[in-house]
Amino acid sequence: MSKSIIIIGGGIIGLSCAYYLQKQGCNITIIDKSEGKTGASHINAGYITPSHFIPLATPGMITKGIKWMFDSTSPFYVKPRLDLDFLKWSLAFKKSATTKKVEQAIPVIKDVNLLSRELYEDIKSSRDFNFHYERKGLLMCYKTNEVEDEEWKVGLRGIKEGLNVKLLSAKDVKTIEPNANLDIKGAVYYNSDAHMTPNSFMVEMQTYLKFKGVTFFTKEEVVDLKFNKKTITKVITNKQELEADEVVLAAGSWSPLITKKLNLKIPIQAGKGYSINTKSNTKITIPAILCEAKVAVTPMDGFTRFAGTMEIGGINSNINPTRVNAIAKAASHYYSGITLTDKEKAEASCGLRPCSPDGLPYIGKSSKCNNLTIATGHAMMGWSLGPATGKLVSEIISDRKTSLNLHPFHPDRKF
């Protein structure tokens, strides 16, 4: 196959699509509005998460969301606003938050995460890369009986799905994480998960793709598309006009702004997340989620990252100090002796994660456009699902049998 392909978006999804498409002999151009050094793909927790098989839209989440809406320090904060797309998304989220739909989503989310973990390990073993990758599992740490019951219920479902899950006491956790000084009641441990250092992987992948002949146009924005007979004929940026056989849309939270130009509407809301890095020796060796605070902790290559919160408030890159402080407070609350400095908090970063209403990404072609493959809406699992999405996109464009059933990810699905 020798097709010319334009990929809109240079985050983990766009780069993963390019990686697998170039292996098919495609001529690839990536367009990204940033310099390719910032955003959710660079500041995330770096998790590969088969453990995260429960979608965000679950029964009871609406009630929690309404309560948290009035607390700017809450883990899940929705900024109320009179915006038609937001209101439609909220209605679709409500329709998705049923027991039946969650049950249908669980094996789908688990399987695509397991595929992606396998592909990350394939990339690592290819000897073309030298990125940090460790499979040490994930600790879901809790302080209360109530959260223990909630997390172990999920853990039992994970066991049913074939994952290796254990319920650990505080003493058990101390055995496998002896020097981190965790102040917790216990943890649910998922042996299935892995972690990475996103920044280093992104740099290595960019370098590799350039070596393989992929063209990058950074700091360049797609402003329009020319469209004729269900086919994109030109991609117009603020600097040039480009033509290609196929277009891949991997623009994350900005994707709906582009699909609207084709009269194609995919419900997505930007969910802002924050991260704080510390180079102090935290003695943390196993990734953990601090359950009550919904903060992710990752020991990365040369530093530790504390990340978290889901703030649905439109597309912006404003840093909210209140939410940064909430993450820092959680770090000290769960790890005795850890205090993030004012300088570290001042250097906090944020990124926007594209959230679909039902917790499943959009991967596939819409009936409204013949040569557009959509790859977006991954929410908090964008990093985890990068390679799986890239492989699926390459299979779609090359008309091969796909590694997974794509029906649950269809961009035209109804909510």
N, C-alpha and C positions, 0 to 999 in steps of 0.2 A: 504494500500500500504506500503510495506516495502522494499524500494530500497536503495542501497548504492549510494551516490552521492558525487562527488568531485566538489566543486565550486572554480574556479580559479579567485581570486580577492576578497579582503575583504573590499571594499568600500561600499557605501550606497546600491549599486545594489546587490552586493554579499551577504551582510547581510540581505537584504530584501528577497532575494531568499531563504536563509537559514531559515528565520523566518517562511515563509509560507510552505516550504517543511517539516520542522520538525513537523508542525502541521498535516501533512499527514502521520507521522510515519516513515519518512525516516532517514537513518543513514548518517549523513552529515560530510564531512571534508572540511574545507576552507583552501586554500593555498594562501598566500599573500607575495609578495617580500619585503614588508616593515614591520615595527613593528605594523602596524595598527593604527598609531597615526598621520600620515601626509597625504598630498595629497588633491585633490580637494574635497573629501567628508568631510574634516575637516575644510577647509578654505573658503568655499563658503558662499554666502549671506543668506543661510537658508530659501529661499523662496519656498512656494508652490504656483504655479503661473498659475491658469486658464487664467489670463490676457495675458500670453505670447503665444498666439495662432498663431502668425505670424512666419513662419520659417525664419532662417537667410538668406537663398537663396531666395531673392526677386528681381523683376525687378529693375534695377538701382543700386543694391549692387555691381555689378562688376565694374561699373564706379566709385562708391565711394571708393571701395577697391583699385583701381589703384591709385586714388588720395592720399589715406591714406598710400599707400605703401611707399611713400617717406617721411612720417612724423612719426618718432618713438614715438611721444606722442599721436598719433591718437587712437581713441577708438577701431578700428579694424585694426590691423597691420598684413600684410602678408609679411613674409621675402622671397624674391625671391630666388629660388634655383633650380639647375638642378637635380631634383630627380624624377624618373619615377612615383612613387606612388603619389607624390604631384601633378605632372602634370596631371595624370589621374583623381585624385580627383578634381582638378580645372576645368577640362572639364566637369565632372559630375555635379559640382556645377553650372556651366554656363547653362547646360541643364535643371537643376532643377529650375532656377531662371526665371520662366515664370508665367504669371498671372493664367493660367489654373492649374498649379501644386500647386501654393500657395493656390488657392481656394479649391482644393482637400484636402490639408493638414490641413486647418484651423479647421474644425470640429473634425478631428482625434486628433489633438494636444489638443484641448479644452477638449474633452471627456476623454482622458487618464489622464489629469491633475485633472479633477473633480473626477474621480475614486480614484486617489491617495490621494487627500485631504480627501475624505471620509474614506479611509483606515487608514490614519494617525490619524484621530479622533477616529476610532475604536481601534487602538493600545493604544492611550492615555486613553481611557475610560475602557480599560481592567483591570486596577489596577495592572498590572505587571510592570508599568513604572511610572516615576515621572518627565519626561522631560518637558522642557519649550516649550510651544506651545500657540500661540496667533493668533486669527483671527481678525486683525484690518484693513485688506485691504492693498492697495498699492497706493501711490501717484506717478504719472508720472509728475514730476515737470519740468517746462520749463521757459525760459526767453524771448523767441522771438515769434513774431506772426507766423513766418514760422513753427516753431516746434509745436506751438499750433494747427495749421491747420493739421499737419501730425498726431499728437497724437489723436486729436478729431476724425479724419477720422477712425483711428483704434478703438477708443472708440465706435463710432457709429456701427462699424462692431461687436464689442463685444456685444452691446445691441441686435443686430440682432441675435446673437448666444445665447441669453438668459441670458447674464451676467448683473449684476447691475453696471452700469457705470455712472458717473456724471462728468460734466465739472464744475470746481471750479475756482472762481477768487482768487486772493491773499488774499482777505478779508475772503472768504469762508474757505480757507486753514488755516488761522489764527484761525478761530473758532474751528476747530477740532485738530489743532496742535499749541496751543497758545504760547508755551514757546520756540520753536525751532529756532525762528528768521530766518525764510526762506526768502531769498531775491529773489523772483521769480515773474513772471507775473501771473502765475496760475498753475493749475494742472488738469490732468484727474485722477479721483479717481475710482479704481476698488475695490468694496466691497467684491469681490470673493476670495481674496488672504489671505494667512496666512504666519506666519514666525516662525522660531525655532532657537535654538542654536545648530548647528551641532555637535560640540565637545561633548557636554553632551549626546546627543542622541546616538552617536556612542558608547560611553563608556557604556551606559545603555544597548544598544542592544547586544554588545559583551558579557557583564556580563550575560545577560539573556540567550543568546544562549549557553554559556559555562555551565550554570546551567542546561540547557535542554539536555546536552550531546553532543553538537556540538564540534568537534575537530578542533583546530586552529593550523596550521603550519605557523608561521610568519617568516619573514626574510628568506624565502625559495622561490626559483624561479623555475617555470616550464621551463625546457630546451628542452624537446622533448615529442612526443606522439607516441606510438606504435599503428598502424592502420592496421586492417585486415577486408576485405569485408565490407567496409563502417562503420566499428565499431572501436571505440577507445578501445584498450585492456589494455593499460597501460599509466599512466601519470607519466612521469619521471622528477623528480626535481634534483636540484644540491646536494640533500642529500639522496634521496630514490626513489623507484619505488612503485607506488600505483595502485590498481585496483578498479573499481567501475562499477555499472550498467549504470549510467548516468553521464555525465560531463556537467557542466554549465560554460560557458565562460562569466565572468563579469570583465574582466581585463582592462576595460577602453581603454585608448589610446594605451596600449600595446597589445590589442586583435589581431590586424592584424599580429603581429609577431608570434602568436600561430596558427592562422588559416592557415597561409602559410605552416605550417608543414603538413597540410592536403590537400594542393593544393586548398585551399578555400580562395578566396580573397574578403574581405569586405573593401570597401573604407572608411578609417577613417584618419583624421588628428588631431594631438594634438593641442588644442587651450588653450594656457596658460592664466590663470587669476591670479590676485593679490588681496591680502586683507591686510588692516591695521586695527588694533584694538586700541581703546582708552578707558581707564577706567575713563577719565574725564567725568563729568556730562554734557552731550550734551543737555539734556532735550528733546531729540528726542523720541517720543513714537510711531510714525507710520512709517513703512518702506517706503522708497522713492527711485525712480530712478531719478537721475539728468540727464535729457534727452540729452542735448547738449553734456555733457561729458561722457554719458553712464556709470555712476558710481552708484552702488547700495549701499544703506544705510540701515542698520538693527540694531534696538535696541535689543540687545541680553541680556542674563541673566548675568548682572553685567558689561557689556561693550557695546560699539557701534562698529560695523564693517562697514568699507568703502571698497567696493570691486568693481572690474571692469576690463576692457580691454579684448580684444580677440586678442591674439598674436599667429598666426599660423607660427611656425618656427621650427617644429620638436620636438622630445622628448628630453627635457633637463630641468633642474631645476635651471637655471641661473636667478638671480634676476636682472632686468634692472632698475637701479635707476631712469632713465628718466620717465619710466612708473609709478613707485611708486610716484614720485613727481607730476605727472599729476593727480593722484587720490587725493593726499593731497591738491593740488591747487583747485580742484573742490569742495572739502569739504568747504574750506574757501570762495569760490566764491558764493556758494549757501546758506551757513549758516553763518550769521553774528556772529562773536565772536568765531568761532571754528577754531583753529589752531592745526594741528597735529604736534607733537614734532619731533625733529630729532631722538630721541630714538625710538619713535613709528614707524617712517618710516624705521629706521634701522632694526627693528624687523618684517618687512613686510614678508608675506609668499606668495608662489605661488603654483598652482596646475594645472594639465593638464586635460582638458575636451575633451572627444572623440567626434569629430564632423563628422557626416555623411554629404554627399553632399546635401541632400534634407531637412535636419532639423528633420528627423524622426529617432528614434532609430531602432536598429535591435533587434527584439524579435521573436524567433522562431527557428525551425530546418531547416538546409540547406539540400537539396536533396543529398548532397555529404557525409553526415554522419548521421547514424541512432540514435546514442546515445549522440549527442552533441546539447545542447540548447544554443543559443547565446543570450546574454543580454547586449548590449553595444551600443555606438554611441548616447548617450543622450545629448551630448553637454552641454549647460548651464542649462539644465533642469534635470540633473541627480538627484539632491536632491529632486526636486519636484516629479519626477516619480519613486522614489525608491519602495515604497510599491506596486504601480500598476504593475510595472515590476515583482516584486517578486511574486505577486499573479498570474499573467499571466503565468510565468514560472512554478509555481506549478501546474497550470491547464493543461499545455502542457504535463508535465512529468507524471501526473496522468491520462492522457487521458480523462479529463473532458471537458465539454463545456466551452469555454473561456468567460470571462466577457466582452470582446470587440472583434470585428472583427480584426484578426491578419494580414490580407492580406497587409495593408499598411506598416507593420513593417517587412515584410518577408526578411530574410537575402539574398535571391537570387534575389531580385528585380533588375530590369535593370534601368540604368540612361541614 
